[in-house]
């Protein structure tokens, strides 16, 4: 299962959900869904903008954990 580390990276960078959503051009609600792993996919353009704002790589935001 793919899990997101977006909350961790945001905390490390001291970026709020509102700040990130505004900078990326998505709603806070959609960002919240992404942060909580409630989405089935993310557009590369959105992922690229998140990485640009947070100064990170996609691999910093996503991890793979095998199902139990």
mmCIF file of the C-alpha atoms, coordinates in Angstrom:
data_MODEL
# 
_entry.id   MODEL 
# 
loop_
_atom_site.group_PDB 
_atom_site.id 
_atom_site.type_symbol 
_atom_site.label_atom_id 
_atom_site.label_alt_id 
_atom_site.label_comp_id 
_atom_site.label_asym_id 
_atom_site.label_entity_id 
_atom_site.label_seq_id 
_atom_site.pdbx_PDB_ins_code 
_atom_site.Cartn_x 
_atom_site.Cartn_y 
_atom_site.Cartn_z 
_atom_site.occupancy 
_atom_site.B_iso_or_equiv 
_atom_site.pdbx_formal_charge 
_atom_site.auth_seq_id 
_atom_site.auth_comp_id 
_atom_site.auth_asym_id 
_atom_site.auth_atom_id 
_atom_site.pdbx_PDB_model_num 
ATOM 1  C CA . UNK A 1 1  ? 0.000   0.000  0.000   1.00 0.00 ? 1  UNK A CA 1 
ATOM 2  C CA . UNK A 1 2  ? 1.262   3.476  -0.861  1.00 0.00 ? 2  UNK A CA 1 
ATOM 3  C CA . UNK A 1 3  ? 1.117   5.939  2.033   1.00 0.00 ? 3  UNK A CA 1 
ATOM 4  C CA . UNK A 1 4  ? 1.768   9.644  2.102   1.00 0.00 ? 4  UNK A CA 1 
ATOM 5  C CA . UNK A 1 5  ? 4.305   11.466 4.252   1.00 0.00 ? 5  UNK A CA 1 
ATOM 6  C CA . UNK A 1 6  ? 2.968   14.865 3.231   1.00 0.00 ? 6  UNK A CA 1 
ATOM 7  C CA . UNK A 1 7  ? 2.093   15.869 6.810   1.00 0.00 ? 7  UNK A CA 1 
ATOM 8  C CA . UNK A 1 8  ? 5.612   15.041 7.980   1.00 0.00 ? 8  UNK A CA 1 
ATOM 9  C CA . UNK A 1 9  ? 7.280   17.023 5.194   1.00 0.00 ? 9  UNK A CA 1 
ATOM 10 C CA . UNK A 1 10 ? 4.918   19.962 5.741   1.00 0.00 ? 10 UNK A CA 1 
ATOM 11 C CA . UNK A 1 11 ? 5.765   19.975 9.452   1.00 0.00 ? 11 UNK A CA 1 
ATOM 12 C CA . UNK A 1 12 ? 9.498   19.810 8.727   1.00 0.00 ? 12 UNK A CA 1 
ATOM 13 C CA . UNK A 1 13 ? 9.174   22.764 6.329   1.00 0.00 ? 13 UNK A CA 1 
ATOM 14 C CA . UNK A 1 14 ? 6.797   24.665 8.633   1.00 0.00 ? 14 UNK A CA 1 
ATOM 15 C CA . UNK A 1 15 ? 4.179   25.006 5.884   1.00 0.00 ? 15 UNK A CA 1 
ATOM 16 C CA . UNK A 1 16 ? 0.473   25.040 6.752   1.00 0.00 ? 16 UNK A CA 1 
ATOM 17 C CA . UNK A 1 17 ? -2.213  23.310 4.751   1.00 0.00 ? 17 UNK A CA 1 
ATOM 18 C CA . UNK A 1 18 ? -3.666  26.657 3.737   1.00 0.00 ? 18 UNK A CA 1 
ATOM 19 C CA . UNK A 1 19 ? -0.289  27.944 2.554   1.00 0.00 ? 19 UNK A CA 1 
ATOM 20 C CA . UNK A 1 20 ? 0.436   24.804 0.548   1.00 0.00 ? 20 UNK A CA 1 
ATOM 21 C CA . UNK A 1 21 ? -3.032  24.621 -0.999  1.00 0.00 ? 21 UNK A CA 1 
ATOM 22 C CA . UNK A 1 22 ? -2.838  28.264 -2.082  1.00 0.00 ? 22 UNK A CA 1 
ATOM 23 C CA . UNK A 1 23 ? 0.682   27.880 -3.487  1.00 0.00 ? 23 UNK A CA 1 
ATOM 24 C CA . UNK A 1 24 ? -0.192  24.704 -5.391  1.00 0.00 ? 24 UNK A CA 1 
ATOM 25 C CA . UNK A 1 25 ? -3.576  25.951 -6.615  1.00 0.00 ? 25 UNK A CA 1 
ATOM 26 C CA . UNK A 1 26 ? -5.793  23.286 -5.066  1.00 0.00 ? 26 UNK A CA 1 
ATOM 27 C CA . UNK A 1 27 ? -8.483  23.501 -2.422  1.00 0.00 ? 27 UNK A CA 1 
ATOM 28 C CA . UNK A 1 28 ? -7.706  22.845 1.214   1.00 0.00 ? 28 UNK A CA 1 
ATOM 29 C CA . UNK A 1 29 ? -10.263 20.035 1.077   1.00 0.00 ? 29 UNK A CA 1 
ATOM 30 C CA . UNK A 1 30 ? -8.423  18.302 -1.780  1.00 0.00 ? 30 UNK A CA 1 
ATOM 31 C CA . UNK A 1 31 ? -5.116  18.787 0.026   1.00 0.00 ? 31 UNK A CA 1 
ATOM 32 C CA . UNK A 1 32 ? -6.649  17.239 3.140   1.00 0.00 ? 32 UNK A CA 1 
ATOM 33 C CA . UNK A 1 33 ? -7.775  14.206 1.131   1.00 0.00 ? 33 UNK A CA 1 
ATOM 34 C CA . UNK A 1 34 ? -4.256  13.848 -0.247  1.00 0.00 ? 34 UNK A CA 1 
ATOM 35 C CA . UNK A 1 35 ? -2.678  14.248 3.209   1.00 0.00 ? 35 UNK A CA 1 
ATOM 36 C CA . UNK A 1 36 ? -4.939  11.525 4.619   1.00 0.00 ? 36 UNK A CA 1 
ATOM 37 C CA . UNK A 1 37 ? -4.378  9.067  1.777   1.00 0.00 ? 37 UNK A CA 1 
ATOM 38 C CA . UNK A 1 38 ? -8.000  9.230  0.651   1.00 0.00 ? 38 UNK A CA 1 
ATOM 39 C CA . UNK A 1 39 ? -7.207  9.735  -3.045  1.00 0.00 ? 39 UNK A CA 1 
ATOM 40 C CA . UNK A 1 40 ? -6.593  7.083  -5.692  1.00 0.00 ? 40 UNK A CA 1 
ATOM 41 C CA . UNK A 1 41 ? -4.178  9.212  -7.694  1.00 0.00 ? 41 UNK A CA 1 
ATOM 42 C CA . UNK A 1 42 ? -2.509  12.574 -8.041  1.00 0.00 ? 42 UNK A CA 1 
ATOM 43 C CA . UNK A 1 43 ? -1.649  14.482 -11.203 1.00 0.00 ? 43 UNK A CA 1 
ATOM 44 C CA . UNK A 1 44 ? 2.043   14.849 -11.967 1.00 0.00 ? 44 UNK A CA 1 
ATOM 45 C CA . UNK A 1 45 ? 1.521   18.614 -12.294 1.00 0.00 ? 45 UNK A CA 1 
ATOM 46 C CA . UNK A 1 46 ? 0.116   18.790 -8.769  1.00 0.00 ? 46 UNK A CA 1 
ATOM 47 C CA . UNK A 1 47 ? 2.874   16.559 -7.398  1.00 0.00 ? 47 UNK A CA 1 
ATOM 48 C CA . UNK A 1 48 ? 5.494   18.688 -9.152  1.00 0.00 ? 48 UNK A CA 1 
ATOM 49 C CA . UNK A 1 49 ? 4.109   21.903 -7.668  1.00 0.00 ? 49 UNK A CA 1 
ATOM 50 C CA . UNK A 1 50 ? 3.972   20.369 -4.161  1.00 0.00 ? 50 UNK A CA 1 
ATOM 51 C CA . UNK A 1 51 ? 7.607   19.300 -4.526  1.00 0.00 ? 51 UNK A CA 1 
ATOM 52 C CA . UNK A 1 52 ? 8.551   22.777 -5.757  1.00 0.00 ? 52 UNK A CA 1 
ATOM 53 C CA . UNK A 1 53 ? 6.845   24.506 -2.816  1.00 0.00 ? 53 UNK A CA 1 
ATOM 54 C CA . UNK A 1 54 ? 8.185   22.063 -0.218  1.00 0.00 ? 54 UNK A CA 1 
ATOM 55 C CA . UNK A 1 55 ? 11.630  21.801 -1.867  1.00 0.00 ? 55 UNK A CA 1 
ATOM 56 C CA . UNK A 1 56 ? 11.536  18.013 -1.885  1.00 0.00 ? 56 UNK A CA 1 
ATOM 57 C CA . UNK A 1 57 ? 11.457  14.981 -4.171  1.00 0.00 ? 57 UNK A CA 1 
ATOM 58 C CA . UNK A 1 58 ? 8.360   12.822 -4.841  1.00 0.00 ? 58 UNK A CA 1 
ATOM 59 C CA . UNK A 1 59 ? 10.048  10.000 -2.910  1.00 0.00 ? 59 UNK A CA 1 
ATOM 60 C CA . UNK A 1 60 ? 10.081  12.226 0.175   1.00 0.00 ? 60 UNK A CA 1 
ATOM 61 C CA . UNK A 1 61 ? 6.267   12.344 0.070   1.00 0.00 ? 61 UNK A CA 1 
ATOM 62 C CA . UNK A 1 62 ? 5.334   8.722  -0.658  1.00 0.00 ? 62 UNK A CA 1 
ATOM 63 C CA . UNK A 1 63 ? 6.269   5.397  0.928   1.00 0.00 ? 63 UNK A CA 1 
ATOM 64 C CA . UNK A 1 64 ? 5.363   1.808  0.199   1.00 0.00 ? 64 UNK A CA 1 
ATOM 65 C CA . UNK A 1 65 ? 4.228   -0.464 3.030   1.00 0.00 ? 65 UNK A CA 1 
ATOM 66 C CA . UNK A 1 66 ? 3.212   -4.049 2.202   1.00 0.00 ? 66 UNK A CA 1 
ATOM 67 C CA . UNK A 1 67 ? -0.291  -5.077 3.259   1.00 0.00 ? 67 UNK A CA 1 
ATOM 68 C CA . UNK A 1 68 ? -0.370  -7.089 6.473   1.00 0.00 ? 68 UNK A CA 1 
# 
